[in-house]
């Protein structure tokens, strides 16, 4: 919730200014064509995702529409590694392989406000509830942005481990409209059997 609250003011200001001037952001592009693995997410992968979500939803509250399909690792793209792997010996990134979250995974992730959604269907809802569109139709800015948040799509990338599985890199994206969202990449460190966020390398807010 902290990260989403942090972008509320900037989203309100950006949407208001660009709606007033008639400028529009470019829509989010199509994702790379990938293969969905038939293997379930491992206990280790889910533990990493749980730490990422705990970092993002710092108070553990609020609803979040989680894409049931992960995004591929692309360490060269803006939504990728951002040089996070510098100094580490990483496993080869499975750049065309993604996984699906299952309903049973929600309990292991540990956040009751998570809802698994189809990314294509939710993307249509994001576009339909774009704050910029609502504002142009006369909806107050705060209400338009909050409605955008409620219909937003939260996506997680595949987990990219180093060879020793002592570090992991994950990217995330919260998309609530053409001028509404944030994202970044996190480096996580394994200590004994638990993971913690060591660093954020790269991020964006719109």
Wavefront OBJ file of the C-alpha trace (Angstrom):
o trace
v 0.000 0.000 0.000
v 2.852 2.417 0.726
v 4.073 2.279 -2.871
v 0.578 2.768 -4.257
v -0.108 5.666 -1.890
v 3.181 7.227 -2.965
v 2.054 7.400 -6.587
v -1.450 8.734 -5.837
v -0.412 12.389 -5.672
v 1.897 12.175 -8.703
v -0.782 10.361 -10.684
v -3.377 12.990 -9.813
v -1.049 15.822 -10.828
v 0.113 14.123 -14.031
v -3.363 13.137 -15.139
v -4.755 16.596 -14.423
v -1.968 18.385 -16.281
v -1.968 16.154 -19.336
v -5.743 16.023 -19.629
v -5.769 19.813 -19.541
v -3.166 20.083 -22.294
v -4.576 17.267 -24.409
v -1.364 15.214 -24.235
v -1.704 11.448 -23.954
v 0.828 8.797 -22.985
v 1.595 5.894 -25.260
v -0.317 2.728 -24.360
v 1.488 -0.215 -22.834
v 2.874 -2.442 -25.584
v 2.135 -6.079 -26.102
v 4.098 -8.573 -24.069
v 6.693 -10.831 -25.655
v 5.316 -14.131 -26.937
v 6.178 -16.748 -24.320
v 5.570 -20.362 -23.323
v 3.585 -21.035 -20.141
v 5.202 -23.789 -18.088
v 3.014 -26.665 -16.938
v 5.074 -26.942 -13.749
v 3.776 -25.343 -10.554
v 5.707 -22.562 -8.879
v 8.209 -23.940 -6.377
v 8.211 -23.260 -2.645
v 11.350 -21.184 -3.184
v 9.787 -19.054 -5.923
v 6.667 -18.451 -3.840
v 8.829 -17.414 -0.868
v 10.548 -14.810 -3.057
v 7.205 -13.518 -4.361
v 5.851 -13.332 -0.812
v 8.785 -11.086 0.158
v 8.248 -8.853 -2.883
v 4.557 -8.479 -2.047
v 5.352 -7.768 1.601
v 7.694 -5.002 0.459
v 5.040 -3.544 -1.858
v 2.052 -3.974 0.455
v 3.912 -2.746 3.512
v 0.845 -2.674 5.749
v -0.490 -5.994 4.436
v -3.837 -4.445 3.600
v -5.761 -3.519 0.506
v -6.853 -5.434 -2.556
v -4.508 -6.171 -5.420
v -5.380 -7.724 -8.769
v -2.463 -10.090 -9.347
v -1.894 -11.337 -12.873
v -2.157 -15.105 -12.814
v 0.689 -15.265 -15.324
v 4.196 -14.067 -14.619
v 6.164 -11.911 -17.034
v 9.342 -13.167 -18.698
v 12.762 -12.040 -17.550
v 14.242 -9.438 -19.848
v 17.288 -7.886 -18.231
v 17.768 -5.518 -21.179
v 14.299 -3.973 -21.120
v 13.155 -1.010 -18.962
v 10.997 -3.447 -16.983
v 13.899 -5.871 -16.635
v 16.978 -6.254 -14.500
v 18.272 -2.659 -14.738
v 21.813 -3.914 -14.155
v 20.696 -5.554 -10.898
v 22.837 -8.605 -11.571
v 26.139 -6.721 -11.650
v 28.752 -8.631 -9.669
v 26.616 -11.785 -9.422
v 26.858 -15.051 -11.310
v 23.326 -15.571 -12.520
v 21.581 -18.600 -13.931
v 20.720 -18.220 -17.632
v 17.476 -16.203 -17.723
v 14.535 -18.267 -19.018
v 13.512 -15.411 -21.279
v 10.622 -17.211 -22.983
v 9.265 -19.249 -20.055
v 6.607 -18.020 -17.621
v 4.501 -19.640 -14.899
v 0.926 -19.409 -13.710
v -0.158 -18.715 -10.153
v -2.764 -21.178 -8.929
v -5.542 -20.496 -6.443
v -3.716 -22.661 -3.882
v -0.729 -20.323 -4.131
v -2.685 -17.399 -2.681
v -2.614 -18.859 0.823
v 1.146 -19.375 0.577
v 1.640 -15.784 -0.536
v -0.064 -14.667 2.654
v -2.126 -11.626 1.628
v -5.926 -11.974 1.875
v -6.511 -9.012 -0.470
v -4.878 -10.699 -3.459
v -7.130 -11.631 -6.376
v -5.848 -13.702 -9.279
v -6.942 -12.210 -12.596
v -6.544 -12.968 -16.262
v -4.068 -10.343 -17.526
v -5.824 -9.812 -20.859
v -9.241 -9.370 -19.271
v -7.871 -7.105 -16.551
v -5.962 -5.039 -19.121
v -9.283 -4.244 -20.778
v -10.660 -3.136 -17.401
v -7.606 -0.930 -16.869
v -8.212 0.780 -20.198
v -11.938 1.159 -19.524
v -11.229 2.722 -16.122
v -8.257 4.842 -17.156
v -8.295 7.915 -14.844
v -7.657 10.233 -17.793
v -10.798 9.016 -19.560
v -12.879 9.332 -16.393
v -11.660 12.862 -15.736
v -12.515 13.950 -19.258
v -16.028 12.661 -18.580
v -16.305 14.850 -15.495
v -15.300 12.449 -12.709
v -13.332 14.221 -9.917
v -9.594 13.553 -10.108
v -9.252 11.809 -6.726
v -12.215 9.537 -7.461
v -10.928 8.747 -10.938
v -7.487 7.762 -9.682
v -8.872 5.663 -6.815
v -11.154 3.877 -9.259
v -8.127 3.298 -11.474
v -6.291 1.754 -8.525
v -9.228 -0.564 -7.811
v -9.112 -1.899 -11.368
v -5.325 -1.939 -11.729
v -3.246 -4.907 -12.825
v -0.254 -5.966 -10.728
v 2.268 -8.183 -12.506
v 5.363 -10.018 -11.307
v 8.216 -11.228 -13.447
v 9.779 -14.643 -13.287
v 12.278 -15.073 -10.461
v 15.863 -14.832 -11.695
v 18.233 -16.641 -9.315
v 21.977 -16.545 -9.106
v 23.696 -19.907 -9.420
v 23.991 -20.326 -5.664
v 20.357 -19.322 -5.081
v 21.500 -16.760 -2.525
v 20.190 -13.837 -4.565
v 17.078 -13.362 -6.661
v 15.858 -10.585 -8.951
v 12.186 -9.851 -9.527
v 10.500 -7.038 -11.429
v 7.007 -5.786 -10.692
v 4.503 -3.508 -12.391
v 1.379 -1.805 -11.062
v -0.564 -0.527 -14.078
v -3.707 1.555 -13.556
v -3.866 3.589 -16.773
v -1.890 5.415 -19.418
v -0.712 7.962 -16.827
v -1.117 5.851 -13.717
v 1.260 3.232 -12.385
v 4.658 2.318 -11.065
v 7.177 -0.472 -11.241
v 10.741 -1.505 -10.660
v 13.151 -4.338 -9.998
v 14.275 -5.728 -6.656
v 17.336 -7.692 -5.577
v 16.580 -10.126 -2.779
v 19.040 -11.822 -0.439
v 18.599 -15.242 1.127
v 19.643 -15.606 4.747
v 19.132 -19.071 6.178
v 15.612 -19.932 5.006
v 14.204 -16.421 4.621
v 14.418 -13.760 1.938
v 14.753 -10.007 2.324
v 14.893 -7.100 -0.112
v 18.506 -6.011 -0.436
v 18.208 -3.323 -3.062
v 15.914 -1.695 -5.601
v 17.614 -1.139 -8.921
v 15.569 0.863 -11.318
v 12.027 2.090 -11.014
v 9.404 4.258 -12.659
v 6.285 6.222 -11.778
v 3.726 7.665 -14.152
l 1 2 3 4 5 6 7 8 9 10 11 12 13 14 15 16 17 18 19 20 21 22 23 24 25 26 27 28 29 30 31 32 33 34 35 36 37 38 39 40 41 42 43 44 45 46 47 48 49 50 51 52 53 54 55 56 57 58 59 60 61 62 63 64 65 66 67 68 69 70 71 72 73 74 75 76 77 78 79 80 81 82 83 84 85 86 87 88 89 90 91 92 93 94 95 96 97 98 99 100 101 102 103 104 105 106 107 108 109 110 111 112 113 114 115 116 117 118 119 120 121 122 123 124 125 126 127 128 129 130 131 132 133 134 135 136 137 138 139 140 141 142 143 144 145 146 147 148 149 150 151 152 153 154 155 156 157 158 159 160 161 162 163 164 165 166 167 168 169 170 171 172 173 174 175 176 177 178 179 180 181 182 183 184 185 186 187 188 189 190 191 192 193 194 195 196 197 198 199 200 201 202 203 204 205 206
